[in-house]
Structures are given as C-alpha cells and as structure tokens.
C-alpha cells in the first residue's frame, strides 16, 4: 500500500487552502485588528469553527470509515452510506435549531467575559446565529468526504476548505474596496459569506459522490444495526479526536476575561494549525482508510509498515516545523499580520502564544497518528479516556496560570496537556501490542532532533550575521526574506536528512 502519493495530493490541496487562509487572515487583521470588534467576530466564529475542525477535518470519519471499509459489496456500502447520511442529516437539523433558539445561553457559556458589555454580547449572539448553519453544511461535507477518501478520491475532499477561504477573501476585498469601516456592518457580511461557503462545499461534494455512484436520500430515520454500530464509535471518536479543538474552546472561554486575548490566541492558532493540518490531519486522513482495509484483510506486515511509515513521516516533518515556528515566531506574525489595526504590540503578544503552541506541535501531530491506530481497530475507549484526562488537565493548568500570566497560561496548558495525552496513547498502544518501539526508531528520533537543531543554528546565523534580516520598511521585502528563511531552512534540513539517512529518495518516489 502506498501512503506518500495520496498524502502529497491531500497535503497539496491543504497547503493551497491554508495559504488562502493566511491571506484571508491578513485581510481580517488589517480590517479588524486585535481586540474590540475583532474579539467579537472571533468568538462568534468559534462555535462553527470548533465543530468544523472536530467534524470536517476527519474526526467524524473515524467512526464512519472503518465500518464502511468492512462492507464487502458496493451495494452494502451504498446502503450503509444512505442510512448514516440520513441519520446525521436529521440530527444536525435538531442541533442547529436548538443552538439558534438558545444562542444567548451558549454565548454566555462560551464568552462569559463579554457579559458586562451588552453591545458586544448582543452582537456575538447575532453573528453566531448567522454562522451556525455552517455546522449543518460542513458536517454533511465531512461524511461525503469520508466516502470519497474511502474510494481513493482524496483531492476533491481535501480541496473543500479552499471554497471557504475564497468566499471570505472575496467578501473582504469588496468591503475594503468600498471603504466599509471596522464596524458591525463589515463583520455581518463577513459572517454571511462564511455560512454561504458551507452550502457551496456541500453541493460540490454531493456532485462528487453522485459521480461515484453514492446518492443520499432523505426520509424518516429508523435506528438500524448500521446506525447503532456507528453511534457506538461516534461519540468517543469525536471527543477523543477533537480534544485539541475542545482545549481551544476551553481556552477561548478563559481568554474572554482578558482584553485582546481571544485575538492573540486566534492568530497564533492560525499559524500552528498549518503544519498540524499538512502533517497530522493529512496523514490521519490517508492512513485511516488504508489501515482499516489492512486490518480487515489481516495482513500484519502491511499494518506494521503503514503504522511505522506514518509515525516516521510525522516526526520527520513535525519536529523541524516546531523548531522553526518557535525560532521565527515574531517574524512570522509581524510579516503576516502587522498592518492596519494590527500593531507591533499585537505582534509581540501573539508571537509569545505561537512559540508556546509550537512547543506542543509534535504532540498535537503525533496524537492524530496514534489515535488513528486505535480508531482503525474500532477501539475508541482508551483514546476517549485519555482525551478526558487531557481536557481536565488543560483546564486546570490554564485557570491556574491565567491568574498570573494571562493568555500565555492558556497556551501552556494546551501544549502540556497534549504531551501528556500523547504519552498515555503511546504507553497504551505498546501495552495492547499494536505498536512496537524499535531501537532504530529511537535513533531516528535523535537524528531528527539534531538535524532540526542544526537548521536553527543556520537560521540564527542568517538573521544576525548577514543582510537577510526582517527590518525593512518594505512589506514585500520582509515577506520575501521570510520566504527565503523558510526555503533555506527546508533545503538545509533536507540535505541533513539525506546525509543522516533519514530520507531515501528512491523510496519516497516509490510512495
């Protein structure tokens, strides 16, 4: 089984989406800045965004794909798909209606720090009601993407977030061109474009599934055996797979008590989510259907090979990404966001959060891989248990540290709890004999750390002892300099990996 080629397709579309997402956030930062109406907008977006990341970025499919892959005939697969789609359709209708009716209560829970400011609180409720239908669209998109991925159609599924970013970018450019100020009107139209993009994604995915012979039908649902099996895996998988996003939600609640903290954490989150999506989520999306098929056919060699390849590849990419983000945190934030209402003070504060999140990046990514080892075997109990431990630990650390160091305590809690979660998952996978720690893997890990450290030494030299420094008055020059840093770092790290025999080019080309 090949993992590199489908991973390249998935990561490629994810990269395009994330680049557009950065451009979108650059426009948002310039238009809204940090604090004030920006905090209101980000809190209103947090509800559907949390669900988008938990459901749309693979977690719903953790319960769907293993059961779908078990079906022997295409007819059985189509029946299973129709039953699950119909069931989720009606569940989502109920959830969206409940949230729309009781949105003030949910906003009170999500952003208690805004209660004393009635104008901001009312605006959050209005925007949240506009944005929440996106949950309905994107959850169905997630299920349809699971069908496409299981049939080897990774590109279309991975391209869906592109349409979200394009919709919001077009809206922002129109608002900027019309000189619409940083106001309620601007965030209203921006939120509306967010929801409409979900409808566009749903229509495209429905067409993709139709071309592959999967046509959903809507009727009064009955709780069949297929649905019972799906539900047995679904809730634990959503909680366990979405623990990072749930921790972010906890952070948002706490951060609402500090001015601008929600914005700082949002912008930092946007940066470290790029490598998380490109590496952890993409590998998880590609690995789950292939691993489920291998387990179904009981081909032990294929199972172990897939697991080892995925973990090795994740570490090979995650560790240098972590080092790079920590070292270049201020440069990245200032180059991408520091303009308009986003000041140098905002850059410094956001970069501190990014540095802390980056320290937890290898754990965030590895959690995605190790959870997949359990989910592919329809084992959700232990990942759920450890996810709950992680959430409790994150909340405790965040609350304790927030009193003294504010929003940075939230970032610290998120990173520490992720490392604890990963340690528990690794220990359990060894106990259950679904993963084996090899001496060669530990040597490889040491080599990756050494190569990453040497890469940072090179970047330090470039920043401090050459003309390549990010201090020009020209935004374009600073942006190009940052790109040069990244390219040189990647090339140098790649050369080191080849020299240390971490990368064998012929095997990469073979996939």
Order of alpha helices (4+ residues) and beta strands (2+ residues): alpha-alpha-alpha-alpha-alpha-alpha-alpha-alpha-alpha-alpha-alpha-alpha-alpha-alpha-alpha-alpha-alpha-alpha-alpha-alpha-alpha-alpha-alpha
